[in-house]
Amino acid sequence: MGERPRLSKGELEVARRLWELGEGTVRQVHAAFGADRAIDFTTVQTYLRRLAKKGYVRTWLTGRTRVYAPLVKSKTVISETVDDLVERLFGGETLPLVRHLIEDRGIGEEELGELRRLIDRLEEDSHDSGR
């Protein structure tokens, strides 16, 4: 399959709710937003239709009700979105993005430990592949 069109902020927000549900109707996806996020029912419906048209979700009828389900995994969309961001903002260099995230957003003690373990694992893998 060719490259899918990028998702807008609203489309991504609706896609996240659909990923959480696994599948759902417009009403179910709309309800998944809860009271913390006011979003119109017809807006959710429009975004789901766009997601289907762009190839991110599949759709079928159950009786007279349209059901939506993800075609693309969240991990894939995250990877494609971050890759695009790194390419456009940082010329393909990842370190400036990591530096920005750590310096501007901060990093907690637990996250710092996780980052150290990741670096250690990457160094081990690098040494193992060099043998």
N, CA, C and O atoms as a GROMACS GRO file, in nm:
protein
  524
    1MET      N    1   0.085  -0.119   0.000
    1MET     CA    2   0.000   0.000   0.000
    1MET      C    3   0.088   0.124   0.000
    1MET      O    4   0.194   0.125   0.063
    2GLY      N    5   0.045   0.227  -0.070
    2GLY     CA    6   0.120   0.350  -0.076
    2GLY      C    7   0.114   0.425   0.055
    2GLY      O    8   0.055   0.378   0.153
    3GLU      N    9   0.174   0.542   0.056
    3GLU     CA   10   0.176   0.623   0.177
    3GLU      C   11   0.036   0.679   0.205
    3GLU      O   12  -0.028   0.736   0.118
    4ARG      N   13  -0.007   0.661   0.329
    4ARG     CA   14  -0.138   0.714   0.370
    4ARG      C   15  -0.125   0.863   0.399
    4ARG      O   16  -0.019   0.909   0.442
    5PRO      N   17  -0.233   0.938   0.375
    5PRO     CA   18  -0.229   1.080   0.412
    5PRO      C   19  -0.214   1.096   0.563
    5PRO      O   20  -0.263   1.013   0.641
    6ARG      N   21  -0.147   1.200   0.604
    6ARG     CA   22  -0.129   1.227   0.747
    6ARG      C   23  -0.262   1.255   0.813
    6ARG      O   24  -0.359   1.296   0.747
    7LEU      N   25  -0.267   1.233   0.944
    7LEU     CA   26  -0.388   1.259   1.020
    7LEU      C   27  -0.384   1.398   1.082
    7LEU      O   28  -0.279   1.445   1.128
    8SER      N   29  -0.498   1.462   1.082
    8SER     CA   30  -0.510   1.589   1.153
    8SER      C   31  -0.516   1.561   1.303
    8SER      O   32  -0.531   1.446   1.345
    9LYS      N   33  -0.505   1.665   1.382
    9LYS     CA   34  -0.512   1.651   1.527
    9LYS      C   35  -0.645   1.588   1.568
    9LYS      O   36  -0.647   1.497   1.652
   10GLY      N   37  -0.755   1.634   1.512
   10GLY     CA   38  -0.887   1.581   1.545
   10GLY      C   39  -0.903   1.436   1.503
   10GLY      O   40  -0.959   1.355   1.577
   11GLU      N   41  -0.855   1.403   1.384
   11GLU     CA   42  -0.862   1.265   1.336
   11GLU      C   43  -0.782   1.172   1.428
   11GLU      O   44  -0.827   1.062   1.460
   12LEU      N   45  -0.666   1.218   1.469
   12LEU     CA   46  -0.583   1.138   1.558
   12LEU      C   47  -0.651   1.116   1.693
   12LEU      O   48  -0.642   1.008   1.751
   13GLU      N   49  -0.716   1.217   1.741
   13GLU     CA   50  -0.788   1.209   1.868
   13GLU      C   51  -0.900   1.104   1.860
   13GLU      O   52  -0.918   1.025   1.953
   14VAL      N   53  -0.975   1.104   1.750
   14VAL     CA   54  -1.082   1.006   1.730
   14VAL      C   55  -1.023   0.867   1.710
   14VAL      O   56  -1.076   0.769   1.762
   15ALA      N   57  -0.914   0.858   1.635
   15ALA     CA   58  -0.848   0.728   1.614
   15ALA      C   59  -0.802   0.669   1.746
   15ALA      O   60  -0.814   0.548   1.767
   16ARG      N   61  -0.750   0.752   1.836
   16ARG     CA   62  -0.707   0.702   1.968
   16ARG      C   63  -0.822   0.639   2.044
   16ARG      O   64  -0.806   0.534   2.106
   17ARG      N   65  -0.938   0.703   2.039
   17ARG     CA   66  -1.055   0.646   2.108
   17ARG      C   67  -1.096   0.513   2.045
   17ARG      O   68  -1.133   0.419   2.115
   18LEU      N   69  -1.088   0.506   1.913
   18LEU     CA   70  -1.124   0.383   1.843
   18LEU      C   71  -1.023   0.271   1.876
   18LEU      O   72  -1.063   0.156   1.894
   19TRP      N   73  -0.894   0.304   1.884
   19TRP     CA   74  -0.795   0.205   1.924
   19TRP      C   75  -0.826   0.152   2.063
   19TRP      O   76  -0.815   0.032   2.088
   20GLU      N   77  -0.865   0.241   2.154
   20GLU     CA   78  -0.899   0.199   2.290
   20GLU      C   79  -1.019   0.104   2.290
   20GLU      O   80  -1.022   0.007   2.366
   21LEU      N   81  -1.118   0.131   2.205
   21LEU     CA   82  -1.239   0.049   2.199
   21LEU      C   83  -1.216  -0.082   2.123
   21LEU      O   84  -1.279  -0.183   2.153
   22GLY      N   85  -1.129  -0.080   2.025
   22GLY     CA   86  -1.110  -0.196   1.939
   22GLY      C   87  -1.199  -0.188   1.816
   22GLY      O   88  -1.154  -0.212   1.704
   23GLU      N   89  -1.324  -0.157   1.837
   23GLU     CA   90  -1.420  -0.128   1.730
   23GLU      C   91  -1.537  -0.056   1.794
   23GLU      O   92  -1.559  -0.066   1.915
   24GLY      N   93  -1.614   0.016   1.712
   24GLY     CA   94  -1.728   0.083   1.770
   24GLY      C   95  -1.807   0.163   1.668
   24GLY      O   96  -1.761   0.190   1.557
   25THR      N   97  -1.925   0.201   1.710
   25THR     CA   98  -2.012   0.287   1.630
   25THR      C   99  -1.974   0.432   1.658
   25THR      O  100  -1.895   0.461   1.748
   26VAL      N  101  -2.031   0.521   1.581
   26VAL     CA  102  -2.007   0.664   1.606
   26VAL      C  103  -2.048   0.698   1.749
   26VAL      O  104  -1.977   0.770   1.819
   27ARG      N  105  -2.163   0.646   1.791
   27ARG     CA  106  -2.214   0.675   1.926
   27ARG      C  107  -2.115   0.626   2.034
   27ARG      O  108  -2.090   0.696   2.132
   28GLN      N  109  -2.060   0.506   2.015
   28GLN     CA  110  -1.966   0.451   2.112
   28GLN      C  111  -1.835   0.530   2.116
   28GLN      O  112  -1.780   0.556   2.223
   29VAL      N  113  -1.787   0.569   2.000
   29VAL     CA  114  -1.664   0.649   1.994
   29VAL      C  115  -1.688   0.785   2.057
   29VAL      O  116  -1.604   0.835   2.132
   30HIS      N  117  -1.802   0.845   2.027
   30HIS     CA  118  -1.838   0.974   2.086
   30HIS      C  119  -1.845   0.964   2.238
   30HIS      O  120  -1.794   1.052   2.308
   31ALA      N  121  -1.908   0.859   2.288
   31ALA     CA  122  -1.921   0.839   2.433
   31ALA      C  123  -1.785   0.818   2.499
   31ALA      O  124  -1.768   0.851   2.616
   32ALA      N  125  -1.689   0.762   2.426
   32ALA     CA  126  -1.556   0.736   2.481
   32ALA      C  127  -1.481   0.863   2.516
   32ALA      O  128  -1.384   0.859   2.592
   33PHE      N  129  -1.525   0.976   2.463
   33PHE     CA  130  -1.461   1.103   2.496
   33PHE      C  131  -1.496   1.147   2.638
   33PHE      O  132  -1.417   1.216   2.703
   34GLY      N  133  -1.613   1.108   2.686
   34GLY     CA  134  -1.654   1.145   2.821
   34GLY      C  135  -1.675   1.294   2.836
   34GLY      O  136  -1.672   1.370   2.740
   35ALA      N  137  -1.695   1.333   2.959
   35ALA     CA  138  -1.725   1.473   2.990
   35ALA      C  139  -1.602   1.563   2.983
   35ALA      O  140  -1.614   1.685   2.974
   36ASP      N  141  -1.482   1.503   2.988
   36ASP     CA  142  -1.359   1.583   2.990
   36ASP      C  143  -1.329   1.650   2.856
   36ASP      O  144  -1.249   1.743   2.851
   37ARG      N  145  -1.392   1.605   2.750
   37ARG     CA  146  -1.365   1.661   2.617
   37ARG      C  147  -1.497   1.680   2.542
   37ARG      O  148  -1.559   1.582   2.499
   38ALA      N  149  -1.538   1.803   2.528
   38ALA     CA  150  -1.661   1.833   2.456
   38ALA      C  151  -1.634   1.827   2.306
   38ALA      O  152  -1.560   1.908   2.252
   39ILE      N  153  -1.695   1.728   2.240
   39ILE     CA  154  -1.682   1.714   2.096
   39ILE      C  155  -1.818   1.676   2.042
   39ILE      O  156  -1.888   1.592   2.098
   40ASP      N  157  -1.854   1.737   1.933
   40ASP     CA  158  -1.985   1.716   1.874
   40ASP      C  159  -1.995   1.577   1.810
   40ASP      O  160  -1.899   1.527   1.753
   41PHE      N  161  -2.111   1.516   1.821
   41PHE     CA  162  -2.138   1.384   1.763
   41PHE      C  163  -2.108   1.384   1.613
   41PHE      O  164  -2.045   1.291   1.563
   42THR      N  165  -2.154   1.487   1.543
   42THR     CA  166  -2.133   1.491   1.397
   42THR      C  167  -1.986   1.510   1.362
   42THR      O  168  -1.941   1.467   1.256
   43THR      N  169  -1.910   1.574   1.450
   43THR     CA  170  -1.767   1.589   1.428
   43THR      C  171  -1.699   1.453   1.436
   43THR      O  172  -1.614   1.422   1.352
   44VAL      N  173  -1.736   1.372   1.535
   44VAL     CA  174  -1.680   1.237   1.547
   44VAL      C  175  -1.716   1.157   1.423
   44VAL      O  176  -1.632   1.085   1.368
   45GLN      N  177  -1.840   1.169   1.378
   45GLN     CA  178  -1.886   1.098   1.258
   45GLN      C  179  -1.804   1.139   1.136
   45GLN      O  180  -1.762   1.053   1.057
   46THR      N  181  -1.780   1.267   1.120
   46THR     CA  182  -1.700   1.318   1.008
   46THR      C  183  -1.557   1.265   1.014
   46THR      O  184  -1.502   1.222   0.912
   47TYR      N  185  -1.496   1.269   1.132
   47TYR     CA  186  -1.359   1.220   1.147
   47TYR      C  187  -1.351   1.071   1.117
   47TYR      O  188  -1.256   1.027   1.053
   48LEU      N  189  -1.448   0.992   1.163
   48LEU     CA  190  -1.446   0.848   1.135
   48LEU      C  191  -1.457   0.823   0.985
   48LEU      O  192  -1.390   0.735   0.932
   49ARG      N  193  -1.541   0.899   0.917
   49ARG     CA  194  -1.552   0.884   0.771
   49ARG      C  195  -1.419   0.919   0.703
   49ARG      O  196  -1.376   0.851   0.610
   50ARG      N  197  -1.355   1.024   0.749
   50ARG     CA  198  -1.225   1.063   0.692
   50ARG      C  199  -1.120   0.955   0.717
   50ARG      O  200  -1.041   0.923   0.628
   51LEU      N  201  -1.120   0.899   0.838
   51LEU     CA  202  -1.025   0.792   0.872
   51LEU      C  203  -1.045   0.672   0.780
   51LEU      O  204  -0.948   0.609   0.738
   52ALA      N  205  -1.170   0.641   0.750
   52ALA     CA  206  -1.199   0.530   0.658
   52ALA      C  207  -1.151   0.563   0.518
   52ALA      O  208  -1.089   0.480   0.451
   53LYS      N  209  -1.178   0.684   0.473
   53LYS     CA  210  -1.138   0.726   0.338
   53LYS      C  211  -0.986   0.727   0.323
   53LYS      O  212  -0.933   0.695   0.216
   54LYS      N  213  -0.916   0.763   0.430
   54LYS     CA  214  -0.769   0.768   0.426
   54LYS      C  215  -0.706   0.631   0.445
   54LYS      O  216  -0.584   0.617   0.431
   55GLY      N  217  -0.786   0.529   0.476
   55GLY     CA  218  -0.733   0.394   0.489
   55GLY      C  219  -0.687   0.355   0.628
   55GLY      O  220  -0.616   0.256   0.643
   56TYR      N  221  -0.726   0.431   0.730
   56TYR     CA  222  -0.686   0.400   0.867
   56TYR      C  223  -0.785   0.309   0.939
   56TYR      O  224  -0.748   0.239   1.033
   57VAL      N  225  -0.911   0.310   0.896
   57VAL     CA  226  -1.012   0.225   0.958
   57VAL      C  227  -1.095   0.155   0.850
   57VAL      O  228  -1.104   0.203   0.737
   58ARG      N  229  -1.154   0.044   0.887
   58ARG     CA  230  -1.247  -0.024   0.799
   58ARG      C  231  -1.386  -0.005   0.859
   58ARG      O  232  -1.400   0.027   0.976
   59THR      N  233  -1.485  -0.026   0.778
   59THR     CA  234  -1.621  -0.003   0.823
   59THR      C  235  -1.715  -0.105   0.761
   59THR      O  236  -1.691  -0.154   0.650
   60TRP      N  237  -1.820  -0.138   0.831
   60TRP     CA  238  -1.922  -0.230   0.781
   60TRP      C  239  -2.054  -0.198   0.849
   60TRP      O  240  -2.059  -0.129   0.951
   61LEU      N  241  -2.160  -0.249   0.790
   61LEU     CA  242  -2.293  -0.229   0.847
   61LEU      C  243  -2.335  -0.352   0.926
   61LEU      O  244  -2.319  -0.465   0.881
   62THR      N  245  -2.388  -0.328   1.044
   62THR     CA  246  -2.453  -0.430   1.124
   62THR      C  247  -2.597  -0.383   1.138
   62THR      O  248  -2.629  -0.295   1.218
   63GLY      N  249  -2.683  -0.444   1.057
   63GLY     CA  250  -2.820  -0.391   1.046
   63GLY      C  251  -2.811  -0.257   0.977
   63GLY      O  252  -2.763  -0.247   0.864
   64ARG      N  253  -2.859  -0.154   1.044
   64ARG     CA  254  -2.852  -0.018   0.988
   64ARG      C  255  -2.744   0.066   1.055
   64ARG      O  256  -2.733   0.186   1.030
   65THR      N  257  -2.666   0.002   1.139
   65THR     CA  258  -2.563   0.074   1.214
   65THR      C  259  -2.425   0.049   1.155
   65THR      O  260  -2.386  -0.066   1.132
   66ARG      N  261  -2.352   0.157   1.131
   66ARG     CA  262  -2.217   0.146   1.078
   66ARG      C  263  -2.120   0.126   1.195
   66ARG      O  264  -2.126   0.197   1.295
   67VAL      N  265  -2.031   0.029   1.179
   67VAL     CA  266  -1.930  -0.003   1.280
   67VAL      C  267  -1.794   0.026   1.219
   67VAL      O  268  -1.770   0.001   1.101
   68TYR      N  269  -1.704   0.080   1.302
   68TYR     CA  270  -1.569   0.115   1.259
   68TYR      C  271  -1.468   0.036   1.340
   68TYR      O  272  -1.489   0.010   1.459
   69ALA      N  273  -1.359  -0.004   1.275
   69ALA     CA  274  -1.249  -0.073   1.343
   69ALA      C  275  -1.118  -0.031   1.279
   69ALA      O  276  -1.112  -0.006   1.159
   70PRO      N  277  -1.012  -0.023   1.360
   70PRO     CA  278  -0.882   0.018   1.306
   70PRO      C  279  -0.828  -0.080   1.203
   70PRO      O  280  -0.840  -0.201   1.220
   71LEU      N  281  -0.771  -0.028   1.098
   71LEU     CA  282  -0.696  -0.108   1.001
   71LEU      C  283  -0.547  -0.095   1.027
   71LEU      O  284  -0.468  -0.184   0.994
   72VAL      N  285  -0.509   0.016   1.088
   72VAL     CA  286  -0.369   0.047   1.114
   72VAL      C  287  -0.349   0.053   1.265
   72VAL      O  288  -0.428   0.116   1.336
   73LYS      N  289  -0.245  -0.013   1.314
   73LYS     CA  290  -0.216  -0.014   1.458
   73LYS      C  291  -0.167   0.123   1.504
   73LYS      O  292  -0.105   0.197   1.429
   74SER      N  293  -0.196   0.152   1.629
   74SER     CA  294  -0.153   0.281   1.686
   74SER      C  295  -0.002   0.295   1.678
   74SER      O  296   0.050   0.403   1.651
   75LYS      N  297   0.070   0.186   1.703
   75LYS     CA  298   0.217   0.190   1.700
   75LYS      C  299   0.268   0.232   1.562
   75LYS      O  300   0.366   0.305   1.552
   76THR      N  301   0.201   0.185   1.458
   76THR     CA  302   0.240   0.221   1.321
   76THR      C  303   0.219   0.370   1.296
   76THR      O  304   0.305   0.436   1.238
   77VAL      N  305   0.105   0.422   1.340
   77VAL     CA  306   0.075   0.564   1.321
   77VAL      C  307   0.173   0.650   1.401
   77VAL      O  308   0.220   0.753   1.352
   78ILE      N  309   0.202   0.609   1.523
   78ILE     CA  310   0.299   0.683   1.605
   78ILE      C  311   0.435   0.685   1.536
   78ILE      O  312   0.498   0.790   1.527
   79SER      N  313   0.478   0.571   1.489
   79SER     CA  314   0.608   0.561   1.422
   79SER      C  315   0.613   0.650   1.297
   79SER      O  316   0.710   0.723   1.277
   80GLU      N  317   0.510   0.644   1.214
   80GLU     CA  318   0.506   0.725   1.092
   80GLU      C  319   0.503   0.874   1.125
   80GLU      O  320   0.568   0.954   1.058
   81THR      N  321   0.427   0.911   1.227
   81THR     CA  322   0.414   1.051   1.264
   81THR      C  323   0.544   1.106   1.320
   81THR      O  324   0.586   1.216   1.285
   82VAL      N  325   0.608   1.029   1.407
   82VAL     CA  326   0.736   1.073   1.465
   82VAL      C  327   0.844   1.078   1.358
   82VAL      O  328   0.923   1.172   1.354
   83ASP      N  329   0.848   0.978   1.270
   83ASP     CA  330   0.946   0.980   1.161
   83ASP      C  331   0.929   1.105   1.074
   83ASP      O  332   1.028   1.169   1.037
   84ASP      N  333   0.804   1.138   1.043
   84ASP     CA  334   0.776   1.258   0.963
   84ASP      C  335   0.821   1.384   1.037
   84ASP      O  336   0.882   1.473   0.977
   85LEU      N  337   0.791   1.391   1.167
   85LEU     CA  338   0.830   1.506   1.249
   85LEU      C  339   0.982   1.522   1.253
   85LEU      O  340   1.034   1.632   1.235
   86VAL      N  341   1.052   1.412   1.277
   86VAL     CA  342   1.199   1.415   1.284
   86VAL      C  343   1.256   1.460   1.150
   86VAL      O  344   1.350   1.540   1.145
   87GLU      N  345   1.200   1.410   1.043
   87GLU     CA  346   1.248   1.447   0.909
   87GLU      C  347   1.225   1.595   0.882
   87GLU      O  348   1.315   1.665   0.837
   88ARG      N  349   1.103   1.643   0.908
   88ARG     CA  350   1.068   1.781   0.875
   88ARG      C  351   1.133   1.884   0.967
   88ARG      O  352   1.180   1.988   0.920
   89LEU      N  353   1.135   1.857   1.098
   89LEU     CA  354   1.186   1.957   1.192
   89LEU      C  355   1.336   1.946   1.221
   89LEU      O  356   1.402   2.046   1.248
   90PHE      N  357   1.388   1.824   1.214
   90PHE     CA  358   1.526   1.804   1.256
   90PHE      C  359   1.614   1.745   1.146
   90PHE      O  360   1.724   1.698   1.173
   91GLY      N  361   1.567   1.748   1.022
   91GLY     CA  362   1.646   1.699   0.910
   91GLY      C  363   1.685   1.552   0.923
   91GLY      O  364   1.789   1.511   0.872
   92GLY      N  365   1.602   1.474   0.991
   92GLY     CA  366   1.629   1.332   1.006
   92GLY      C  367   1.715   1.296   1.126
   92GLY      O  368   1.737   1.178   1.153
   93GLU      N  369   1.765   1.396   1.198
   93GLU     CA  370   1.850   1.372   1.315
   93GLU      C  371   1.764   1.350   1.439
   93GLU      O  372   1.677   1.433   1.469
   94THR      N  373   1.785   1.241   1.511
   94THR     CA  374   1.702   1.211   1.628
   94THR      C  375   1.751   1.277   1.756
   94THR      O  376   1.669   1.312   1.842
   95LEU      N  377   1.881   1.294   1.771
   95LEU     CA  378   1.934   1.351   1.896
   95LEU      C  379   1.876   1.489   1.928
   95LEU      O  380   1.844   1.514   2.044
   96PRO      N  381   1.863   1.581   1.831
   96PRO     CA  382   1.803   1.710   1.865
   96PRO      C  383   1.660   1.696   1.920
   96PRO      O  384   1.620   1.774   2.007
   97LEU      N  385   1.584   1.600   1.870
   97LEU     CA  386   1.449   1.577   1.922
   97LEU      C  387   1.456   1.527   2.066
   97LEU      O  388   1.383   1.576   2.152
   98VAL      N  389   1.542   1.430   2.092
   98VAL     CA  390   1.556   1.376   2.227
   98VAL      C  391   1.602   1.486   2.322
   98VAL      O  392   1.549   1.499   2.432
   99ARG      N  393   1.700   1.564   2.280
   99ARG     CA  394   1.751   1.674   2.362
   99ARG      C  395   1.638   1.773   2.393
   99ARG      O  396   1.622   1.817   2.507
  100HIS      N  397   1.561   1.807   2.291
  100HIS     CA  398   1.449   1.900   2.310
  100HIS      C  399   1.350   1.846   2.412
  100HIS      O  400   1.308   1.918   2.503
  101LEU      N  401   1.313   1.720   2.398
  101LEU     CA  402   1.214   1.660   2.488
  101LEU      C  403   1.264   1.659   2.632
  101LEU      O  404   1.189   1.689   2.724
  102ILE      N  405   1.390   1.624   2.651
  102ILE     CA  406   1.445   1.617   2.786
  102ILE      C  407   1.464   1.755   2.846
  102ILE      O  408   1.426   1.778   2.961
  103GLU      N  409   1.522   1.848   2.770
  103GLU     CA  410   1.551   1.980   2.824
  103GLU      C  411   1.426   2.066   2.840
  103GLU      O  412   1.413   2.137   2.940
  104ASP      N  413   1.335   2.061   2.745
  104ASP     CA  414   1.218   2.148   2.751
  104ASP      C  415   1.101   2.088   2.828
  104ASP      O  416   1.023   2.161   2.890
  105ARG      N  417   1.088   1.958   2.826
  105ARG     CA  418   0.976   1.893   2.893
  105ARG      C  419   1.015   1.832   3.027
  105ARG      O  420   0.930   1.805   3.111
  106GLY      N  421   1.143   1.812   3.046
  106GLY     CA  422   1.191   1.752   3.170
  106GLY      C  423   1.178   1.601   3.168
  106GLY      O  424   1.108   1.543   3.084
  107ILE      N  425   1.247   1.539   3.261
  107ILE     CA  426   1.243   1.394   3.271
  107ILE      C  427   1.252   1.357   3.418
  107ILE      O  428   1.337   1.407   3.491
  108GLY      N  429   1.164   1.270   3.460
  108GLY     CA  430   1.159   1.228   3.600
  108GLY      C  431   1.262   1.121   3.630
  108GLY      O  432   1.323   1.065   3.540
  109GLU      N  433   1.279   1.095   3.757
  109GLU     CA  434   1.377   0.996   3.803
  109GLU      C  435   1.350   0.857   3.743
  109GLU      O  436   1.442   0.789   3.699
  110GLU      N  437   1.223   0.816   3.744
  110GLU     CA  438   1.188   0.685   3.689
  110GLU      C  439   1.214   0.679   3.539
  110GLU      O  440   1.265   0.579   3.488
  111GLU      N  441   1.178   0.787   3.468
  111GLU     CA  442   1.202   0.791   3.324
  111GLU      C  443   1.351   0.793   3.293
  111GLU      O  444   1.395   0.733   3.195
  112LEU      N  445   1.428   0.860   3.376
  112LEU     CA  446   1.573   0.866   3.359
  112LEU      C  447   1.634   0.726   3.372
  112LEU      O  448   1.723   0.689   3.295
  113GLY      N  449   1.587   0.650   3.469
  113GLY     CA  450   1.633   0.512   3.485
  113GLY      C  451   1.598   0.427   3.365
  113GLY      O  452   1.679   0.347   3.318
  114GLU      N  453   1.478   0.446   3.314
  114GLU     CA  454   1.436   0.371   3.195
  114GLU      C  455   1.522   0.408   3.074
  114GLU      O  456   1.560   0.322   2.995
  115LEU      N  457   1.552   0.537   3.061
  115LEU     CA  458   1.638   0.583   2.952
  115LEU      C  459   1.778   0.522   2.964
  115LEU      O  460   1.837   0.483   2.864
  116ARG      N  461   1.829   0.515   3.086
  116ARG     CA  462   1.962   0.454   3.107
  116ARG      C  463   1.961   0.307   3.067
  116ARG      O  464   2.054   0.259   3.002
  117ARG      N  465   1.854   0.234   3.105
  117ARG     CA  466   1.844   0.093   3.068
  117ARG      C  467   1.835   0.077   2.916
  117ARG      O  468   1.894  -0.016   2.860
  118LEU      N  469   1.763   0.166   2.851
  118LEU     CA  470   1.752   0.160   2.705
  118LEU      C  471   1.888   0.183   2.640
  118LEU      O  472   1.926   0.112   2.548
  119ILE      N  473   1.961   0.282   2.689
  119ILE     CA  474   2.095   0.311   2.634
  119ILE      C  475   2.188   0.191   2.657
  119ILE      O  476   2.263   0.153   2.567
  120ASP      N  477   2.183   0.133   2.776
  120ASP     CA  478   2.265   0.015   2.805
  120ASP      C  479   2.232  -0.098   2.708
  120ASP      O  480   2.322  -0.163   2.656
  121ARG      N  481   2.103  -0.123   2.685
  121ARG     CA  482   2.062  -0.230   2.595
  121ARG      C  483   2.109  -0.203   2.452
  121ARG      O  484   2.156  -0.294   2.384
  122LEU      N  485   2.096  -0.078   2.408
  122LEU     CA  486   2.141  -0.042   2.274
  122LEU      C  487   2.292  -0.060   2.259
  122LEU      O  488   2.340  -0.104   2.154
  123GLU      N  489   2.366  -0.025   2.363
  123GLU     CA  490   2.512  -0.043   2.359
  123GLU      C  491   2.547  -0.192   2.354
  123GLU      O  492   2.637  -0.231   2.279
  124GLU      N  493   2.477  -0.275   2.431
  124GLU     CA  494   2.500  -0.420   2.428
  124GLU      C  495   2.471  -0.475   2.290
  124GLU      O  496   2.550  -0.553   2.235
  125ASP      N  497   2.359  -0.435   2.234
  125ASP     CA  498   2.321  -0.483   2.100
  125ASP      C  499   2.425  -0.440   1.996
  125ASP      O  500   2.458  -0.515   1.905
  126SER      N  501   2.477  -0.319   2.012
  126SER     CA  502   2.578  -0.268   1.919
  126SER      C  503   2.707  -0.349   1.930
  126SER      O  504   2.769  -0.382   1.829
  127HIS      N  505   2.746  -0.381   2.053
  127HIS     CA  506   2.868  -0.462   2.074
  127HIS      C  507   2.848  -0.605   2.022
  127HIS      O  508   2.939  -0.662   1.962
  128ASP      N  509   2.729  -0.661   2.045
  128ASP     CA  510   2.700  -0.797   1.999
  128ASP      C  511   2.700  -0.806   1.847
  128ASP      O  512   2.746  -0.905   1.792
  129SER      N  513   2.648  -0.705   1.780
  129SER     CA  514   2.642  -0.710   1.634
  129SER      C  515   2.778  -0.680   1.571
  129SER      O  516   2.801  -0.710   1.454
  130GLY      N  517   2.868  -0.622   1.649
  130GLY     CA  518   3.002  -0.592   1.601
  130GLY      C  519   3.098  -0.708   1.612
  130GLY      O  520   3.211  -0.701   1.563
  131ARG      N  521   3.056  -0.814   1.677
  131ARG     CA  522   3.145  -0.931   1.696
  131ARG      C  523   3.152  -1.017   1.575
  131ARG      O  524   3.222  -1.118   1.575
   0.00000   0.00000   0.00000
